Amino acid sequence: MAVSIYSYNMHGLNLGQHVLRELCKVEGIILLQDHWLGPDDLNSIYAFSSDVCFATSAICNEFVVVCLEADPLEMLPSSFIDL
């Protein structure tokens, strides 16, 4: 089974939200850069998809990882994990 991986530089959530909505309609893994969301705003990613695994923010002085839902490996096909 093939897995599609998409990487998208949003240039801010407001500017990139239209393309993100389209990406969420296809199956695959979406890697977002430059969403410009602070740690307290990462939950707004749920407005686009409830399948968010995790999100990070580098806006503050420390690296923050927010676990939003399930283990990311649980969402991948087993053939992909065995690579």
Residue pairs with C-beta under 8 A, 6 or more apart in sequence:
1 77
1 79
1 80
3 28
3 29
3 76
3 77
3 80
4 26
4 27
4 28
4 29
5 28
5 29
5 31
6 23
6 26
6 28
6 29
6 30
6 31
7 30
7 31
7 33
8 16
8 19
8 20
8 23
8 30
8 31
8 32
8 33
9 16
9 33
9 34
10 16
10 17
10 19
10 20
10 32
10 33
10 34
10 35
10 36
11 34
12 34
12 35
12 36
13 35
13 36
13 37
13 44
16 32
16 34
16 35
17 48
20 30
20 32
20 48
21 48
23 30
24 30
24 48
24 49
29 76
32 45
32 55
35 45
35 55
36 59
37 44
37 45
37 55
37 57
37 59
38 57
38 59
38 60
39 57
39 59
39 60
39 64
39 66
41 57
42 55
42 56
42 57
42 66
42 68
43 68
45 52
45 55
45 68
46 52
46 68
50 69
51 69
51 75
52 68
52 69
53 68
53 69
53 70
53 71
53 72
53 75
54 65
54 66
54 67
54 68
54 69
54 72
55 66
55 68
56 63
56 64
56 65
56 66
57 64
57 66
58 64
73 81
